[in-house]
């Protein structure tokens, strides 16, 4: 049903976008001449990106700056509709996972020697043609660089620079491009505006004097790091958003909601109890449905799709008076719970799905084999009901903030479900969660765990970071940073059609994706990763060659949160990388069991994924292993031990972990 709904909405959106989208060259001209564009990059407004040219001083923020996008500078939506910059201008910097974008006509990355995904270590070489410098610490930052493989016009192809681990929150960075070459091996000269700014002091009143003054501190920091101004093609600087800017909205909502709750359980209503015979379901004995009452922080009563956070005059989220969000839930109680109370856990569903996924076969297997009761609620904001809003946002970015902001309410809903599940006066006090003798079917004494797959892994890190109750979580077939993931996901193909119709120019598309990520950080793991493992343990399960969630994004997450890789991870020669899993700490089998955060790679024999920003589609990429880890009994055993004891155990002997392909 979800796929039929999606196809219908896509057809409508594609038709509308085809009628409304302006001519691409005209759109480029409008954007390039918009007020406030950086004169260093005359090709396209907002380039290079991210860029402190689009911020202003603000002593009230933690970074001392604030994003200050002008409507005229933002890429207009279909029919030239201007984008409202309000949601972006709340930030005191840019995303810690932002892809850096520049336009270098004629660039050949291979001839230039830029560090590819397969050789991230090369990015730190003294003579690297791209330098990413943390000016706060004076240290170089690892990355990989690539030309946009999706570009249809070679003259409009973006250079994409991806941080190999998330940038430090609140820090300032400088970027330098030098020694860039074309296919013939010839050096590409700097554009005239940058050459003038990087040269001798310009006279007062010169049109570029203000830009020169703004750039000088970054050029000075680069020189101190050994990067000379002479020979530069381009340099610029930017500030990364602070921790408070990234997570402040969700944490403010959480703190206010739990303050209102006090020591009580959230109010709930059980709406259905279904008991199954062993013949009907040999694994699950009882299914319970109901709803949890959660304070509403969205700007419409009940918080329907498309609503955003209700804010006070200070811009901070506030409870909407009288608004209650009814979070529907579904719990699956295994037969084993009638012999010994089960471990409680939340389950997180996949892309634009719904809570019914908690009834999937692999979840039932995990429940039955290891005595877990899994409960789930919809990830509103990124649930089936939100598909029309997601589709609409691809034609009008002004609609996009509703996706992460409603997701924040969805995260709060899950936090309240967790509290209701483990509170003595909560769900387990209800007859629905007791046997005929009144004995509890769920053991709340040992805390609650989390297990999510795909989108449930991508959003699950944010849930863990915010949770006062969940201490350990499994992020299955996971990654983070949708701005990095979407180009590399087979799942994005139908949405890509809408984006292509709305923004035919691929260079502009890359800017739009990174603009989305700036506000998406508030509703997914990317904005919380730096502190995710401060108080929580995480086990990442990765499917090698995953068609839906790119391995590259999972590796950035592992580096960022400090998860250690269980080795051997792959058979020798399996990976195309010069140093497989560069920059990720190792755990040998002799170091297991391990108490900490870790990553296990499960190999189903699928071919290695593309090393470009393209999805692994087509017969040459074989079987999609996305569902294989969760369907492995060994993987489930490792997950169960981790969730119940905090120990990461060896379930694969001395060999790399493998999972049988599932149909």
Buried (B, 14 or more C-beta within 10 A) or exposed (E): EEEEBBEEBBEEBBEBBEEBBBEBEEBBEBBBEBEBBBBBBBBBBBBBBBBBBBBEEBEEBBBBBBBBBBBBBBBBBBBEBBBBBBBBBBBBBBBBBBBBBBBBEBBBBEBBBBBBBBBBBBBBEEEBBBBBBBBBEEEBBBBBBBBBBBBEEEEBBBBBBBBBBBBBBBBBBBBBBBBBBBEEEEEBEBBEBBEBBBEEEBEEEEEBBEBBEBBEBBBEBBEEBEBEBEEBBBBBBBBBBBBBBBBBBBBBBBEBBBEEBEEEBBBBEBEEBEEBEEEEBEBBBBBBBBBBBBBBBBBBBEBBBBBBBBBEEEEBBBBBEEBBBBBBBBBBBBBBBBEEBBBBBBBBBBBBBBBEBBBBEBBBBBBBBBBBBBBBBBBBBBBBBBBBBBBBBBBBBBBBBBBBBBBBBBBBBBBBBBBBBBBEEBBBBBEBBBBEEEEBBBBBEEBBBBBBBBBBBBBBBBBBBBBEBBBBBBBBBBBBBBBBBBBBBBBBEBBBBBBBBBBBBBBBBBBBBBBBBBBBBBBBBBBBBBBBBEEBBBBBBBBBBBBBBBBBBBBBBBBBBBBBBBBBBBEEEBBEBEEBBBBBBEBEEEBBEBEBBBBBBBBBBBEBBBBBBBBBEEEEBBBBBBBBBBBBEBBBBBBBBBBBEBBBBBBBEEEBBBBEBBE
